[in-house]
């Protein structure tokens, strides 16, 4: 089984929690840490959804910052 992909992601502070939750659900992502000092979160995504999730996050209007973590 492939290891899950991890991303560090920061959301627009004005984004409603419901929109953040819907985005994470659509991506298949789970928050594993956060919010951290700068308000960002570390999320885990199953390996088979990693590219889909990354594309989804990159095109979302509520994501301010995204970085894939190397593991």
URDANOR-V441708 format. One record per residue. N is the residue number from 1. RES is the residue in one small letter. SS is DSSP state (a for helix, b for strand, c for the rest). PSI is psi in whole degrees, -180 to 180 (none if undefined). Layout:
N_RES_SS_PSI / N_RES_SS_PSI
This chain:
1_x_c_137 / 2_x_c_149 / 3_x_c_146 / 4_x_c_156 / 5_x_b_148 / 6_x_b_141 / 7_x_b_149 / 8_x_b_127 / 9_x_b_139 / 10_x_b_135 / 11_x_b_155 / 12_x_c_125 / 13_x_c_-23 / 14_x_c_-6 / 15_x_c_132 / 16_x_c_148 / 17_x_a_-35 / 18_x_a_-37 / 19_x_a_-39 / 20_x_a_-47 / 21_x_a_-44 / 22_x_a_-41 / 23_x_a_-46 / 24_x_a_-41 / 25_x_a_-46 / 26_x_a_-37 / 27_x_a_-19 / 28_x_c_25 / 29_x_b_151 / 30_x_b_133 / 31_x_b_127 / 32_x_b_-16 / 33_x_b_146 / 34_x_c_173 / 35_x_c_143 / 36_x_c_-175 / 37_x_c_-37 / 38_x_c_11 / 39_x_c_6 / 40_x_c_163 / 41_x_b_154 / 42_x_b_126 / 43_x_b_152 / 44_x_b_139 / 45_x_b_136 / 46_x_c_143 / 47_x_a_-38 / 48_x_a_-6 / 49_x_a_5 / 50_x_a_-50 / 51_x_a_-42 / 52_x_a_-47 / 53_x_a_-44 / 54_x_a_-46 / 55_x_a_-43 / 56_x_a_-48 / 57_x_a_-44 / 58_x_a_-30 / 59_x_a_0 / 60_x_c_140 / 61_x_c_-11 / 62_x_c_-1 / 63_x_b_123 / 64_x_b_-28 / 65_x_b_140 / 66_x_b_134 / 67_x_b_129 / 68_x_b_135 / 69_x_b_136 / 70_x_c_134 / 71_x_c_none
